[in-house]
Amino acid sequence: MALERGWLRIGRVCAWIAGLGPAGASMTVLLLLAGCGDTRLDLPGASDDPALYATIFPDYIEVCAVSGITKKPGFGFEHHGGSGGHAVVYLNGACRKPHSHYPELEICDGTEPAGQAGVGLSSNGHFSNAAWVATPGRDFFFDGALQPNEGVNPDSYARTLTEAKRLGIYDGVRFHPDAFADMPDGMTQDDFRYEVSIATDYAISLGRGRLCARQPVTPAQMQRVVSYLNAQNARYRDGSREFDMTVLGNNCSHFTHNVLAAAGLWATWPTDRFFLISAFSFPVPKNEFVNQMRRSNDLPLDDPVSLFHDVPARRALLSDDWLPTGPGAIATASTIRIPNEIYDTDVKLIFYDSLILGSYQRQFDRIAAERRYTDLAENLRYFASIYRRTIAERRPADWWRTRAGLPSGEAASFALFKQRYDEHNDRIYKRVERARLALRRDTRGVVRLAHAEPGRAGVRVDKVCSDTAKCPADPLGFMKPF
């Protein structure tokens, strides 16, 4: 929310810095933080099947850049959000802690009903005693109480509000007093919290389209993310310290970026820095979508020296036997629900980029054009080919160290890294091939459980699981600890 409301404020700040005065605000925005690029909320990959995906990657983080929002008149609070959009995150494998009456998480215990083995999170500038709120279940987080192919109308909208209140999404969460400044007459504060937050903190597709990037993680990484998030909210729970969201210093994309940092994807993005520094370096949703897709797909997996010099990647491999780039990190897209009587469907989601040096649109176009970024089968095929070639052309650590000119003082640490790197590639290659076999069906809803056949190379299909809701989690052992 802070990012959406702050689009014009950025221009005013930059104009003040440049000494141009209010008349120079729009020019400064164009030069420093130009909003550009087409609003494209479709990608060419195969039809998304989250249940099928979760049978191969049961623990994953899905960060979504969601579009701006415009609510039509006559339906309660008239919400208007800027074209910079908002960012949310869904964790598959983590659940909202029951009976807490405040947003806390835990690892799912396996007893959750189908569609509930995950939680959606949103950070919002309205909150004063929490940094984020949690919505249980993938379906309700993204689509509210709507049925497949159902449009948004007064009935489906009201059903979603009623269910959100039943779930108690805002139990224990206080809003800043100024959040109620635009509350319609006759509405209670409790009703307004749900009214102002629908399609932003929960039921996203009712009022917004989205671009999402999935990142498979290990159970240990998911546990770290849960611990990080619980600690973040604990700072504000008793009200002695207030959560304060700002456009430049601590926005919704700082939140999602740092969730991924807790998993080990990349370094933490500092918050609440001096505003002159933040003004030239702050995350925004659509930019972060591109950054995540490149990080999770395009690191040079065939170059162990480059990975060794990438500090987060080196740490992840040594501690988790995991690399930021790897199989399963795909992009998905979804448009706003139609037909739609409540929200305008001409939604916008733009990059914030330098008009002169900006490259995000070109990078986005590449992601949209190459199916390995959007289609799971193509993604697995691509990574299988990289692992196959890397294993076939394997060189000893000393060869790489000499070629790269690494100092002798790094010889021991690189040798250990290279050993773990080789072992990682061997294991992940086998698992990618098993996953590829599991997907070799014309019917995408059928999951084939594959395992190594004793005494023989390769894999064979042992049985078929046609009901993905009842399939065992991680049947291929893809993300099991080593």
Rosetta blueprint (number, residue, H / E / L):
1 M L
2 A H
3 L H
4 E H
5 R H
6 G L
7 W H
8 L H
9 R H
10 I H
11 G H
12 R H
13 V H
14 C H
15 A H
16 W H
17 I H
18 A H
19 G L
20 L L
21 G L
22 P H
23 A H
24 G H
25 A H
26 S H
27 M H
28 T H
29 V H
30 L H
31 L H
32 L H
33 L L
34 A E
35 G E
36 C E
37 G L
38 D L
39 T L
40 R L
41 L L
42 D L
43 L L
44 P L
45 G L
46 A L
47 S L
48 D L
49 D L
50 P H
51 A H
52 L H
53 Y H
54 A H
55 T H
56 I H
57 F L
58 P L
59 D L
60 Y E
61 I E
62 E E
63 V E
64 C E
65 A E
66 V E
67 S L
68 G L
69 I L
70 T E
71 K E
72 K L
73 P L
74 G L
75 F L
76 G L
77 F L
78 E L
79 H L
80 H E
81 G L
82 G L
83 S L
84 G L
85 G L
86 H E
87 A E
88 V E
89 V E
90 Y E
91 L E
92 N E
93 G L
94 A E
95 C E
96 R E
97 K L
98 P L
99 H L
100 S L
101 H L
102 Y L
103 P L
104 E L
105 L E
106 E E
107 I E
108 C L
109 D L
110 G L
111 T L
112 E L
113 P L
114 A L
115 G L
116 Q L
117 A L
118 G E
119 V E
120 G E
121 L E
122 S E
123 S L
124 N L
125 G L
126 H L
127 F E
128 S L
129 N L
130 A L
131 A L
132 W L
133 V E
134 A E
135 T E
136 P E
137 G L
138 R H
139 D H
140 F H
141 F H
142 F H
143 D H
144 G L
145 A L
146 L L
147 Q L
148 P L
149 N L
150 E L
151 G L
152 V E
153 N L
154 P H
155 D H
156 S H
157 Y H
158 A H
159 R H
160 T H
161 L H
162 T H
163 E H
164 A H
165 K H
166 R H
167 L H
168 G L
169 I L
170 Y L
171 D L
172 G L
173 V L
174 R L
175 F E
176 H L
177 P H
178 D H
179 A H
180 F H
181 A L
182 D L
183 M L
184 P L
185 D L
186 G L
187 M L
188 T L
189 Q H
190 D H
191 D H
192 F H
193 R H
194 Y H
195 E H
196 V H
197 S H
198 I E
199 A L
200 T L
201 D L
202 Y E
203 A L
204 I H
205 S H
206 L H
207 G L
208 R L
209 G L
210 R E
211 L E
212 C E
213 A E
214 R E
215 Q E
216 P E
217 V L
218 T L
219 P H
220 A H
221 Q H
222 M H
223 Q H
224 R H
225 V H
226 V H
227 S H
228 Y H
229 L H
230 N H
231 A H
232 Q H
233 N H
234 A H
235 R L
236 Y L
237 R L
238 D L
239 G L
240 S L
241 R L
242 E L
243 F L
244 D L
245 M L
246 T E
247 V L
248 L L
249 G L
250 N E
251 N L
252 C H
253 S H
254 H H
255 F H
256 T H
257 H H
258 N H
259 V H
260 L H
261 A H
262 A H
263 A H
264 G L
265 L L
266 W L
267 A L
268 T L
269 W L
270 P L
271 T L
272 D L
273 R L
274 F L
275 F H
276 L H
277 I H
278 S H
279 A L
280 F L
281 S L
282 F L
283 P L
284 V L
285 P H
286 K H
287 N H
288 E H
289 F H
290 V H
291 N H
292 Q H
293 M H
294 R H
295 R H
296 S H
297 N H
298 D L
299 L L
300 P L
301 L L
302 D L
303 D L
304 P H
305 V H
306 S H
307 L H
308 F H
309 H H
310 D L
311 V H
312 P H
313 A H
314 R H
315 R H
316 A H
317 L H
318 L H
319 S H
320 D H
321 D L
322 W L
323 L L
324 P L
325 T L
326 G L
327 P L
328 G L
329 A L
330 I L
331 A E
332 T E
333 A E
334 S E
335 T L
336 I L
337 R L
338 I L
339 P L
340 N E
341 E L
342 I L
343 Y E
344 D L
345 T L
346 D L
347 V L
348 K L
349 L L
350 I L
351 F E
352 Y E
353 D E
354 S L
355 L L
356 I L
357 L L
358 G L
359 S L
360 Y H
361 Q H
362 R H
363 Q H
364 F H
365 D H
366 R H
367 I H
368 A H
369 A H
370 E L
371 R H
372 R H
373 Y H
374 T L
375 D L
376 L H
377 A H
378 E H
379 N H
380 L H
381 R H
382 Y H
383 F H
384 A H
385 S H
386 I H
387 Y H
388 R H
389 R H
390 T H
391 I H
392 A H
393 E L
394 R L
395 R L
396 P L
397 A H
398 D H
399 W H
400 W H
401 R H
402 T H
403 R H
404 A H
405 G L
406 L L
407 P L
408 S H
409 G H
410 E H
411 A H
412 A H
413 S H
414 F H
415 A H
416 L H
417 F H
418 K H
419 Q H
420 R H
421 Y H
422 D H
423 E H
424 H H
425 N H
426 D H
427 R H
428 I H
429 Y H
430 K H
431 R H
432 V H
433 E H
434 R H
435 A H
436 R H
437 L H
438 A H
439 L H
440 R L
441 R L
442 D L
443 T L
444 R L
445 G L
446 V L
447 V E
448 R E
449 L E
450 A E
451 H E
452 A E
453 E L
454 P L
455 G L
456 R L
457 A L
458 G L
459 V E
460 R E
461 V E
462 D E
463 K E
464 V E
465 C E
466 S L
467 D L
468 T L
469 A L
470 K L
471 C L
472 P L
473 A L
474 D L
475 P L
476 L L
477 G L
478 F L
479 M L
480 K L
481 P L
482 F L
